[in-house]
Amino acid sequence: MVSTTLITGASSGIGEELASRFAQRGEDLVLVARRRDRLDALADRIGDEFGVDVEVIDMDLADVHAARELRDRVGSRRIDTVINNAGFGLSGDVADLDPEDLDAMVKVNCLALTGITSRFLGDMVARNHGTIVNIASTAAYQPVPHMAVYAASKAFVLSLTEALWAETAEHGVRVLAACPGPTETEFFEHAGRKAAVGRMRSAGQVADALMEALDGRSPSFVDGWLNRLIAKGSSFLPKAWVLKIAAAAVN
Ligand SMILES: NC(=O)c1ccc[n+]([C@@H]2O[C@H](COP(=O)([O-])OP(=O)(O)OC[C@H]3O[C@@H](n4cnc5c(N)ncnc54)[C@H](OP(=O)(O)O)[C@@H]3O)[C@@H](O)[C@H]2O)c1
């Protein structure tokens, strides 16, 4: 039986690259995002190139009922892998940003991700088979002043996903949190160029590293050796230093 992978945020960047990687493996796809035209074009391209079946679902994951609606729209179709990749960041101080925009960010990055995970995980546990990948960030490893809500949302994703790894380890379900660092995508059109700190990786490099990490057993991975050094190294420094360095980097 052909496996099916559901990817949110597949209309650009890391999600688009991941769609190609899974199609290359011969897996059918369910692609989710708001921009239907981009999803349709991607579905046509990878459907032709790899001969896989690609279903497109356009929806706004900032809607509080998005996860339930997505589960309903997928229906009885068996989903082997869920990749919660959709997400966005905003830079600026919490006091200055539009509270509605911050709400939307938490809804997409945390609420929808949790709702989608919980709605597909039960079937996977029951089947003793399945994979959940949640895209966190190196921003999960320390608070980031001027991107405070984004970094906090990714700390939520990392913590949730690592705990799920342990909850499901004996049920044949592979759970992985992926933590990219700065990656050249449309992300910075929303987050602002100031958020582009350090050396950029490409979305293709992140997708390749993720596919490799999936074959391992670790609950999470940081993409790129320099990102790994910075993310893990921050835990050895006094918190006040880490906050000052992070604040200076984004400001
Ligand atoms: N780029 C980086 O430096 C970086 C670093 C660490 C982590 N990440 C994480 O990587 C993931 C992918 O981001 P990316 O870098 O590939 O950026 P991207 O090119 O901007 O892709 C973001 C994807 O999320 C989707 N999305 C955003 N808001 C949505 C909503 N309300 N409803 C449905 N879909 C929505 C977008 O689709 P539509 O606009 O069509 O809806 C798009 O497909 C995100 O979770 C991001 O936080 C990125």
The ligand as an SDF file (V2000), in Angstrom:
LIG
                    3D

 48 52  0  0  0  0  0  0  0  0999 V2000
   12.9840   30.3530    7.3020 N   0  0  0  0  0  0  0  0  0  0  0  0
   13.5500   30.3050    8.5060 C   0  0  0  0  0  0  0  0  0  0  0  0
   14.5770   30.9820    8.7710 O   0  0  0  0  0  0  0  0  0  0  0  0
   13.0020   29.3930    9.5630 C   0  0  0  0  0  0  0  0  0  0  0  0
   13.8130   29.1030   10.6740 C   0  0  0  0  0  0  0  0  0  0  0  0
   13.3140   28.2670   11.6650 C   0  0  0  0  0  0  0  0  0  0  0  0
   12.0390   27.7280   11.5460 C   0  0  0  0  0  0  0  0  0  0  0  0
   11.2730   28.0300   10.4600 N   0  0  0  0  0  0  0  0  0  0  0  0
    9.9260   27.4440   10.4000 C   0  0  0  0  0  0  0  0  0  0  0  0
    9.8140   26.6840    9.2170 O   0  0  0  0  0  0  0  0  0  0  0  0
    8.4370   26.5770    8.8620 C   0  0  0  0  0  0  0  0  0  0  0  0
    8.2960   26.8480    7.3780 C   0  0  0  0  0  0  0  0  0  0  0  0
    8.6360   28.2010    7.1150 O   0  0  0  0  0  0  0  0  0  0  0  0
    9.4570   28.6620    5.8230 P   0  0  0  0  0  0  0  0  0  0  0  0
   10.7550   29.1710    6.2780 O   0  0  0  0  0  0  0  0  0  0  0  0
    9.4240   27.6290    4.7850 O   0  0  0  0  0  0  0  0  0  0  0  0
    8.6070   29.9670    5.4180 O   0  0  0  0  0  0  0  0  0  0  0  0
    7.5780   30.2440    4.2380 P   0  0  0  0  0  0  0  0  0  0  0  0
    8.2310   30.0380    2.9220 O   0  0  0  0  0  0  0  0  0  0  0  0
    7.0060   31.5860    4.5470 O   0  0  0  0  0  0  0  0  0  0  0  0
    6.4650   29.1090    4.4130 O   0  0  0  0  0  0  0  0  0  0  0  0
    5.4670   29.1750    5.4000 C   0  0  0  0  0  0  0  0  0  0  0  0
    4.3310   28.2490    5.0120 C   0  0  0  0  0  0  0  0  0  0  0  0
    3.3360   28.3090    6.0580 O   0  0  0  0  0  0  0  0  0  0  0  0
    2.0790   28.5400    5.4660 C   0  0  0  0  0  0  0  0  0  0  0  0
    1.2110   29.3140    6.3460 N   0  0  0  0  0  0  0  0  0  0  0  0
    1.5150   30.4480    7.0100 C   0  0  0  0  0  0  0  0  0  0  0  0
    0.4260   30.9220    7.6410 N   0  0  0  0  0  0  0  0  0  0  0  0
   -0.5920   30.0570    7.3570 C   0  0  0  0  0  0  0  0  0  0  0  0
   -1.9750   30.0160    7.6930 C   0  0  0  0  0  0  0  0  0  0  0  0
   -2.5560   30.9670    8.4260 N   0  0  0  0  0  0  0  0  0  0  0  0
   -2.7220   28.9880    7.2390 N   0  0  0  0  0  0  0  0  0  0  0  0
   -2.1590   28.0320    6.4590 C   0  0  0  0  0  0  0  0  0  0  0  0
   -0.8650   28.0200    6.1130 N   0  0  0  0  0  0  0  0  0  0  0  0
   -0.0930   29.0270    6.5500 C   0  0  0  0  0  0  0  0  0  0  0  0
    2.3790   29.3310    4.1880 C   0  0  0  0  0  0  0  0  0  0  0  0
    1.3520   29.1210    3.2220 O   0  0  0  0  0  0  0  0  0  0  0  0
    0.2560   30.2020    2.7480 P   0  0  0  0  0  0  0  0  0  0  0  0
    0.8530   31.5680    2.9040 O   0  0  0  0  0  0  0  0  0  0  0  0
   -0.0190   29.8170    1.3310 O   0  0  0  0  0  0  0  0  0  0  0  0
   -0.9090   29.9650    3.6390 O   0  0  0  0  0  0  0  0  0  0  0  0
    3.6710   28.6810    3.7160 C   0  0  0  0  0  0  0  0  0  0  0  0
    3.3890   27.5520    2.9320 O   0  0  0  0  0  0  0  0  0  0  0  0
    7.6930   27.5650    9.7690 C   0  0  0  0  0  0  0  0  0  0  0  0
    7.0720   26.8570   10.8170 O   0  0  0  0  0  0  0  0  0  0  0  0
    8.7940   28.4510   10.2980 C   0  0  0  0  0  0  0  0  0  0  0  0
    8.4710   29.0030   11.5590 O   0  0  0  0  0  0  0  0  0  0  0  0
   11.7260   28.8460    9.4600 C   0  0  0  0  0  0  0  0  0  0  0  0
  1  2  1  0
  2  3  2  0
  2  4  1  0
  4  5  1  0
  4 48  2  0
  5  6  2  0
  6  7  1  0
  7  8  2  0
  8  9  1  0
  8 48  1  0
  9 10  1  0
  9 46  1  0
 10 11  1  0
 11 12  1  0
 11 44  1  0
 12 13  1  0
 13 14  1  0
 14 15  2  0
 14 16  1  0
 14 17  1  0
 17 18  1  0
 18 19  2  0
 18 20  1  0
 18 21  1  0
 21 22  1  0
 22 23  1  0
 23 24  1  0
 23 42  1  0
 24 25  1  0
 25 26  1  0
 25 36  1  0
 26 27  1  0
 26 35  1  0
 27 28  2  0
 28 29  1  0
 29 30  1  0
 29 35  2  0
 30 31  1  0
 30 32  2  0
 32 33  1  0
 33 34  2  0
 34 35  1  0
 36 37  1  0
 36 42  1  0
 37 38  1  0
 38 39  2  0
 38 40  1  0
 38 41  1  0
 42 43  1  0
 44 45  1  0
 44 46  1  0
 46 47  1  0
M  CHG  2   8   1  16  -1
M  END
$$$$
